[in-house]
């Protein structure tokens, strides 16, 4: 039973560190870009869009579909960076412990 007690303590410690990490994610800002930086989206570590910047040179009323595509690419770039950063932080938290496929923490 001693090992079970130790394991429960480790789980509680990991949960506390995960909660702390979740709080910090709100303050992290990540920039996704497209069109050589002409469209930039800033998101926090939870993926919430904070700002959107568009270089006036790409604003052409006759080509709104291009601008829409650039925005989508910038958003996806930012989301990809958030996912990568979160995965790296989670790996640090779990000590590299491989989690079963499809298991996402925190629950």
Order of alpha helices (4+ residues) and beta strands (2+ residues): alpha-beta-beta-beta-alpha
